[in-house]
Amino acid sequence: MNRFAQLVFTAVVAAAVPGCIAAAAAAGAGGAVYATTRGAEAMVEGQPDGLAARVRSALERHQVTITDTSVEDGGDKQTWEGTAGELTVNVTAERESPTTTKLEVTARKNVADWDKEFAQRILRDIVGNE
């Protein structure tokens, strides 16, 4: 029975790996947006410098007034902070590989409350899914 269980396990893993790789590739290429505990994240093609105009444009469309920006690690990490009504909005673009960047958007009402839906709308707009 041990040998049979090993064969079944091996078959399941072998079948699952190509699907996982395909899903990961699709997420990176298409910029799939997923929810986090405080907002939303996505992996997108491109580098932080190349995404800056899209970030600013999306923030403007969602009536976020940019109050601060920063560039770190020679441009590998860029952040934008702003306000929209009672919300403090943060966007972080951080290089993950030579061809991909991780985007994270949060929209905080106060210390304990987050507007995840607003963050997701902004991020979808940045990655072109809105």
trRosetta pair geometry for C-beta under 8 A, 3 or more apart (Angstrom, degrees):
i j d omega theta_ij theta_ji phi_ij phi_ji
1 4 5.5 -55 -150 38 39 113
1 5 6.2 41 153 -21 70 105
2 5 5.7 -56 -148 36 31 111
2 6 6.4 32 154 -20 65 105
3 6 5.7 -53 -150 34 32 113
3 7 6.5 32 152 -19 65 104
4 7 5.7 -54 -150 35 32 111
4 8 6.4 31 153 -18 66 105
5 8 5.7 -53 -146 37 32 111
5 9 6.2 34 154 -19 65 107
6 9 5.7 -55 -146 38 30 112
6 10 6.2 31 155 -20 65 107
7 10 5.7 -54 -146 37 30 112
7 11 6.3 30 155 -20 64 107
8 11 5.8 -56 -149 36 30 111
8 12 6.3 29 154 -19 65 107
9 12 5.8 -56 -148 36 29 110
9 13 6.3 25 157 -15 65 108
10 13 5.9 -57 -146 39 29 108
10 14 6.1 28 157 -19 65 110
11 14 5.8 -56 -143 39 28 111
11 15 6.2 25 158 -17 64 109
12 15 5.9 -59 -148 38 28 108
12 16 6.1 21 157 -17 64 113
13 16 5.8 -61 -143 39 29 108
13 17 6.3 38 161 -34 66 103
14 17 6.2 -44 -144 18 27 114
15 18 7.4 -63 -171 32 31 99
15 19 7.3 20 146 -7 62 116
16 19 5.6 -69 -158 43 42 113
16 20 6.0 41 152 -24 78 107
17 20 5.7 -55 -145 35 32 111
17 21 6.3 30 158 -18 66 105
18 21 5.6 -54 -146 38 34 111
18 22 6.2 34 155 -20 67 106
19 22 5.7 -54 -145 37 30 111
19 23 6.2 30 155 -19 65 106
20 23 5.7 -54 -146 37 31 110
20 24 6.2 29 155 -18 65 107
21 24 5.8 -55 -147 38 30 110
21 25 6.2 29 155 -18 64 108
22 25 5.7 -55 -146 38 30 111
22 26 6.2 29 155 -19 64 107
23 26 5.8 -55 -146 37 30 110
23 27 6.3 31 155 -21 64 106
24 27 5.7 -53 -146 35 31 112
24 28 6.4 27 156 -15 64 106
25 28 5.9 -57 -148 38 30 108
25 29 6.1 19 159 -11 66 113
26 29 6.0 -61 -139 44 28 104
26 30 5.5 -2 172 7 68 120
26 32 6.9 53 121 -34 83 125
27 30 6.6 -66 -126 52 18 91
27 31 7.7 80 177 -93 50 3
27 32 4.1 -67 -131 27 76 122
27 42 7.8 -151 177 -155 86 70
27 43 5.7 62 131 50 94 111
28 31 7.9 16 179 -66 20 43
28 43 4.7 -45 -107 117 66 119
28 44 7.4 166 -167 -105 51 11
28 45 6.8 88 153 -61 79 74
28 100 5.4 -52 -156 -110 111 139
29 45 6.1 28 -129 -43 47 117
30 127 7.9 67 145 163 53 121
30 129 7.9 72 160 -77 90 116
31 42 4.9 41 -173 167 73 131
31 43 7.0 -147 -116 83 48 43
31 44 4.2 23 -100 -99 103 92
31 45 7.5 -89 -55 9 94 73
31 103 7.9 16 -149 26 103 129
31 127 3.3 -176 149 -164 143 128
31 128 6.7 92 58 41 148 88
31 129 6.6 -154 97 -31 107 114
32 42 6.2 -179 81 -133 38 93
32 43 7.6 8 46 43 77 79
33 40 5.4 7 -174 178 101 125
33 41 7.5 156 -151 80 58 32
33 42 4.8 -42 -95 -72 59 117
33 120 6.0 116 153 -152 133 83
33 123 5.1 134 -127 114 123 117
33 124 5.3 -68 -22 -78 161 76
33 127 6.3 -175 -59 35 100 145
33 129 6.1 -145 -8 53 119 149
34 40 6.8 160 82 -154 32 76
34 41 6.0 -24 64 63 82 80
34 42 7.1 141 14 -83 69 63
35 39 7.7 -154 -151 122 61 25
35 40 5.7 -47 -107 -100 45 76
35 116 5.9 44 -145 178 108 129
35 120 6.4 -31 -90 -79 83 124
36 39 5.5 4 54 60 105 56
36 40 6.2 -178 9 -92 88 19
36 41 5.4 67 -40 -12 121 104
36 104 7.2 0 2 -142 154 102
36 116 7.7 -163 60 -131 58 111
37 114 7.8 99 136 38 57 157
38 106 4.7 -6 134 -122 106 119
38 108 7.4 -12 -170 -79 107 91
38 114 4.8 -150 -151 -112 61 163
38 116 7.2 -179 155 -90 20 90
38 119 7.7 84 130 -29 61 173
39 104 6.6 99 83 177 126 78
39 105 5.0 -146 162 98 134 58
39 106 3.7 -126 -38 -97 142 57
39 107 6.2 123 -109 8 108 68
39 114 6.4 -110 -59 178 70 129
39 116 5.7 -166 -114 -124 31 66
39 119 3.5 -107 -150 161 93 164
39 120 7.3 180 178 -48 62 63
39 123 7.6 124 155 -32 101 132
40 104 7.4 171 90 -150 45 52
40 105 5.3 -4 58 56 89 96
40 116 6.8 117 -45 -169 85 77
40 119 4.8 168 8 125 96 99
40 120 4.2 129 -59 -91 147 65
40 122 7.8 162 48 61 127 82
40 123 4.4 -136 99 16 127 153
40 124 7.9 -37 142 -34 162 76
41 102 6.5 -9 -168 -175 108 93
41 103 6.6 159 -154 86 55 57
41 104 4.8 -15 -101 -100 87 76
41 105 7.8 -179 -79 20 42 65
41 123 7.5 -105 -89 -141 8 157
42 102 7.6 165 85 -154 39 52
42 103 5.0 -7 59 56 86 105
42 123 5.7 151 -6 173 120 118
42 126 7.8 170 49 83 138 110
42 127 5.2 -66 124 -59 164 149
43 96 6.6 -39 -133 21 104 158
43 100 5.5 9 -179 -179 98 126
43 101 7.4 162 -154 81 55 37
43 102 5.6 -29 -99 -98 71 67
43 103 7.7 178 -88 17 21 76
44 51 6.9 103 89 -97 137 135
44 100 6.7 154 79 -152 34 75
44 101 5.6 -24 64 63 86 86
44 103 6.0 23 4 -9 118 118
44 126 7.9 -106 -46 125 161 99
44 127 5.4 -145 -91 -116 128 100
45 99 6.2 -28 -144 160 76 89
45 100 6.2 -54 -104 -100 39 68
45 101 8.0 32 133 20 9 83
46 50 4.4 -122 -171 88 112 128
46 51 5.4 128 114 -54 130 95
46 99 7.6 11 -37 -179 17 55
46 100 7.6 45 41 -123 40 32
46 101 5.8 -46 88 8 70 119
47 50 5.0 86 56 14 73 105
47 51 7.1 -152 94 -6 34 94
47 75 7.6 41 155 137 116 107
47 76 8.0 -70 -164 -119 100 53
47 95 5.9 3 -140 -98 82 106
47 101 5.9 132 -133 -56 25 121
48 51 5.7 -68 -145 41 31 107
48 52 6.8 57 156 -53 66 87
48 75 6.1 -177 74 165 117 73
48 76 6.5 123 10 -168 133 20
48 77 6.7 171 -65 -114 164 13
48 78 4.4 149 174 9 129 112
48 93 4.0 141 -120 116 90 115
48 94 6.9 21 -68 -89 125 19
48 95 6.0 -86 -16 -49 102 82
48 101 5.6 153 -59 -128 63 141
49 52 6.0 -31 -160 -12 33 116
49 75 5.5 7 -55 -178 106 126
49 78 7.6 132 -69 -32 46 144
51 54 5.2 -62 -164 45 61 113
51 55 5.8 64 140 -29 86 103
51 78 8.0 174 73 57 100 132
51 93 5.2 180 79 -133 136 154
51 101 6.1 -125 -13 72 146 159
51 103 7.1 -138 170 -82 157 119
51 126 7.2 46 -173 -179 107 110
52 55 5.7 -55 -148 33 31 112
52 56 6.4 27 158 -15 66 106
52 78 6.4 -49 -90 128 99 165
52 93 7.5 -128 -74 34 62 156
53 56 5.9 -54 -146 39 31 109
53 57 6.1 32 155 -20 65 110
54 57 5.7 -56 -144 38 29 113
54 58 6.2 28 158 -18 65 107
54 126 5.2 101 138 -153 106 71
55 58 6.0 -58 -148 37 27 108
55 59 6.4 25 155 -17 64 108
55 78 7.9 -179 26 109 165 121
55 80 5.8 158 147 3 127 147
55 91 5.3 162 -156 127 119 153
55 93 6.6 -104 -62 -37 145 130
55 103 7.9 -165 -91 -134 108 121
55 126 5.7 23 -94 -122 57 122
56 59 5.8 -56 -147 37 29 110
56 60 6.3 31 155 -20 64 107
56 66 7.1 -32 -126 -46 83 147
56 80 7.3 -168 -81 -111 67 158
57 60 5.7 -56 -150 36 29 112
57 61 6.4 29 153 -19 65 106
58 61 5.7 -53 -146 36 33 112
58 62 6.4 14 159 -3 66 110
58 122 5.5 110 148 -165 116 72
58 123 8.0 88 160 -83 156 16
58 125 4.0 141 -134 109 109 114
58 126 4.5 -69 -22 -68 162 73
59 62 6.1 -69 -147 49 29 99
59 64 4.0 -81 -169 66 86 118
59 66 6.1 69 128 -61 151 97
59 80 6.5 -107 -54 133 156 144
59 82 5.9 99 -169 31 131 155
59 89 7.0 161 -130 110 103 143
59 91 6.9 -110 -67 -13 118 142
59 122 6.8 38 -88 -149 57 120
60 63 7.6 31 -179 -79 33 28
60 64 7.2 -83 -64 51 24 73
61 125 6.2 -155 73 -173 137 151
62 84 6.5 -38 132 -103 90 153
62 89 8.0 135 104 -108 127 167
62 118 7.4 125 -174 -171 134 89
62 121 6.7 136 -107 111 132 109
62 122 5.2 -65 -8 -94 166 92
62 125 6.8 -174 -41 22 114 162
63 84 5.5 105 99 -133 80 103
64 82 4.2 97 161 103 97 135
64 83 6.8 160 -156 76 69 23
64 84 4.5 -55 -95 -57 69 109
64 89 4.9 -55 -135 45 136 151
64 122 7.3 31 -22 -111 142 136
65 82 5.2 177 84 -167 41 107
65 83 5.4 -17 56 58 95 78
65 84 7.2 156 10 -76 71 56
66 69 6.5 13 176 -51 124 99
66 80 5.7 -56 -129 -169 111 104
66 81 7.2 105 -154 77 65 41
66 82 4.3 -64 -97 -81 38 120
67 81 5.6 -55 62 104 90 88
67 82 5.3 146 2 -112 80 51
67 83 6.2 45 -27 -8 127 93
68 79 7.9 -1 114 111 91 98
68 80 7.5 157 89 -158 55 40
68 81 4.4 3 58 52 97 110
68 82 7.8 -165 31 -65 62 55
69 78 7.2 -5 -174 -175 95 92
69 79 6.7 170 -154 89 50 58
69 80 5.2 -10 -105 -104 85 67
69 81 7.4 -163 -74 21 41 70
70 78 7.0 176 89 -151 52 51
70 79 4.9 5 50 51 93 99
71 75 5.7 -11 -171 -97 115 53
71 77 7.4 144 -161 86 44 57
71 78 5.2 -10 -105 -105 70 84
72 76 7.1 -62 97 63 69 76
72 77 4.4 -21 64 71 100 108
72 78 7.5 -176 23 -78 70 38
72 79 7.8 26 0 -2 107 101
73 76 3.9 -57 108 48 117 109
73 77 5.0 68 30 13 117 98
73 95 7.9 -132 105 30 130 113
75 78 6.9 -1 -157 -55 54 104
76 94 6.7 37 145 -156 76 63
76 95 4.2 -77 -156 21 84 123
77 92 7.0 -12 -166 -170 91 94
77 93 7.2 166 -150 87 43 55
77 94 4.5 6 -109 -110 86 85
77 95 7.1 -101 -59 12 59 79
78 92 7.5 162 85 -153 46 49
78 93 4.9 -4 57 57 92 101
78 94 7.9 -171 26 -73 54 51
79 90 6.6 -17 -167 -167 105 92
79 91 6.8 159 -154 84 55 55
79 92 4.9 -14 -102 -102 88 73
79 93 7.6 -171 -77 23 42 66
80 89 8.0 -11 112 114 90 92
80 90 7.2 157 83 -154 54 45
80 91 4.5 2 53 53 100 103
81 88 6.9 -7 -169 -178 97 92
81 89 7.0 157 -156 85 47 56
81 90 5.2 -11 -103 -102 78 75
81 91 8.0 -163 -72 24 38 65
82 88 7.7 164 88 -157 32 52
82 89 5.0 -18 67 61 81 102
83 87 6.6 152 -156 83 58 57
83 88 5.9 -31 -99 -103 75 54
83 89 6.9 169 -95 13 19 87
84 87 4.8 -12 63 61 84 111
84 89 5.8 42 1 -24 107 127
84 107 7.3 -35 45 -141 119 116
84 118 7.5 -169 80 179 143 140
86 109 5.9 29 122 -143 108 77
87 107 4.7 -6 -170 -176 132 94
87 108 6.6 134 -157 64 70 38
87 109 6.0 -43 -98 -86 70 57
87 115 5.8 -56 -107 21 131 134
87 118 6.6 -81 -118 103 169 160
88 107 7.3 159 75 -156 42 46
88 108 4.8 -21 59 61 95 97
89 105 7.1 -11 -169 -168 92 91
89 106 7.1 171 -149 89 47 52
89 107 5.0 -8 -101 -105 79 78
89 108 7.9 -176 -76 19 33 68
89 118 7.7 -103 -99 129 111 117
89 119 7.4 174 -134 -97 89 78
89 122 7.0 126 -158 -55 133 170
90 104 7.8 -4 112 110 94 90
90 105 7.1 168 87 -150 55 45
90 106 4.9 4 52 53 98 95
90 107 8.0 -166 22 -73 64 39
90 108 7.6 24 0 -3 104 106
91 103 7.0 -18 -168 -165 90 92
91 104 7.3 162 -153 84 44 51
91 105 5.1 -7 -103 -102 77 81
91 122 7.2 -118 -82 138 116 131
91 126 7.5 148 -144 -72 136 155
92 102 7.9 -2 110 106 93 86
92 103 7.2 158 83 -154 54 44
92 104 4.7 -2 54 55 100 98
92 105 8.0 -167 22 -71 65 40
93 101 5.2 9 -173 169 90 131
93 102 7.5 160 -153 80 43 47
93 103 5.4 -10 -102 -101 74 76
94 101 6.5 151 73 -161 31 79
94 102 5.1 -19 64 59 88 95
94 104 7.8 5 9 5 106 104
95 100 7.7 119 -159 90 56 49
95 101 5.6 -47 -99 -103 44 80
96 100 4.8 -38 62 99 109 98
96 101 6.2 161 5 -117 88 21
96 102 5.0 91 -51 -26 119 96
97 100 4.7 38 42 37 99 94
103 123 6.2 151 120 -138 121 100
103 126 6.3 -168 -176 109 161 145
103 127 7.0 -164 44 -60 151 104
105 119 4.3 167 115 -165 97 87
105 120 7.6 173 77 -66 122 26
105 122 5.0 -169 -172 85 158 117
105 123 4.4 -152 15 -59 135 101
105 126 7.5 166 -52 3 135 140
106 114 6.4 -64 -164 -144 92 118
106 119 5.5 -13 -124 -110 22 142
107 114 6.4 112 76 -169 61 72
107 115 4.2 -53 102 63 118 96
107 116 7.5 -170 47 -74 98 20
107 118 4.4 -54 51 88 170 116
107 119 4.4 -153 -1 -58 99 88
107 122 7.4 135 -53 3 120 135
108 111 8.0 35 -179 -88 120 16
108 113 7.2 118 -165 87 60 58
108 114 5.6 -38 -104 -105 58 73
108 115 7.7 -154 -77 14 11 79
109 113 3.9 -34 57 98 119 110
109 114 6.8 -152 7 -85 85 19
109 115 6.1 98 -45 -32 99 95
110 113 5.2 43 41 34 83 99
114 119 7.3 -15 170 -16 102 136
115 118 4.1 22 127 20 117 119
115 119 6.5 144 97 -17 70 87
116 119 5.5 -57 -150 40 36 114
116 120 6.2 37 153 -21 69 105
117 120 5.7 -53 -148 36 31 112
117 121 6.5 34 153 -21 64 103
118 121 5.7 -51 -150 32 32 112
118 122 6.6 32 153 -17 64 103
119 122 5.9 -55 -151 35 32 110
119 123 6.3 26 154 -15 66 109
120 123 5.7 -57 -144 41 32 109
120 124 6.1 35 157 -22 67 105
121 124 5.8 -52 -145 35 29 111
121 125 6.4 32 153 -21 62 107
121 130 6.4 88 -160 -110 64 154
122 125 5.6 -59 -155 35 31 114
122 126 6.5 31 149 -21 66 104
123 126 5.5 -50 -148 33 36 113
123 127 6.3 16 160 -3 69 107
124 127 6.3 -65 -143 48 29 96
124 128 8.0 -98 168 65 55 18
124 129 4.3 -90 -158 77 84 94
124 130 3.9 97 121 -45 108 108
125 128 7.8 37 -178 -73 25 25
125 129 7.9 -84 -52 55 23 61
125 130 4.5 -47 -75 48 62 134
